[in-house]
Amino acid sequence: MHVLRAERRVTIIPGTMPPPLISLLTDFGLTDTYVGQMKAALLRIAPHARLVDLTHAVPAQDVRAGAFLLWSAVEAFAEGSLHLAVVDPGVGSARRAVAVRSHRGDVLVGPDNGLLVPALSLLGGLADAIELNDPAWWGPRRSRTFHGRDLFAPVVGHLAAGVPLEKLGRRLEQLEAPFTFPEPQVEGGGGALVGEVLHVDTYGNLITNLPVARLPARFDVQVGDRLIPDAPHAHYQAVAPGELLSLGGSTGLLEVSVRDGDAARVLGVGRGTRVHIAARG
């Protein structure tokens, strides 16, 4: 039997700093009540917490997709924000539950399955890591299938209420990193740059791993047997409706799009598709 500590609640005093923003990212979807239950478990401890839903539509159990989406979003938050991310096909197994502080000062909480690693790197790398192995900081319910509600959300609630990270469990030296996002490669005697599609967004835009800052001033893009000349384009309306274009996206990465259309559907491609860049003379 576990002895639970009394729940701690945050109180906002006029003139003091508000609690940090808390971002939420899961693969729970919105059909079931999982997201609502997780929020309730967090707000039970920190009722004045400010929650921002990044997305709950990560493809089911797709840790890589969740890692990319978390990476794409965390930099928009103020330093010291909290990030709760749960894409956890190993829930209830030997995989660790962790809370980590970045050198920028943000704290990320979730499963130790690679989900947090790209975002942590973007925020300056690992400063402190804790394995959440002290059940005194978990919630009153203890299922083996819903750590989002029963473990991760209560821990984030305690963090939002001012509990120091170091009190929440055992210190770790490093996280698991079962995958990394591929780096662009230089191929051929002409020095052509080759990348790949990392993510297909809701519009069908193909987001690549090619940082715009590393690309030539003008270049051609080839995806499969389709050539997109004279990139980057300034905006989506730089070409006629239905035509392909390529431009720098909000992540700083090169994207392939179709004006008023869906590039993934038009090209019949998805994540992992190779993208070739050739400088224009």
Secondary structure, DSSP 8 states (H G I E B T S, - for coil): -------------TTS----EEEEEES--SSSSHHHHHHHHHHHH-TT-EEEEEES-S-TT-HHHHHHHHHHHGGGS-TT-EEEEE--TTTTSS--EEEEEETTS-EEEEESSSTTHHHHHHTT-EEEEEE---GGGS-S---SS-HIIIIIHHHHHHHHTT--GGGGSEEES-----------EEETTTTEEEEEEEEE-TT--EEEEEEGGGS-SSEEEEETTEEEEEE--SSGGGS-TT-EEEEE-TTSEEEEEETTS-HHHHHT--TT-EEEEEE--
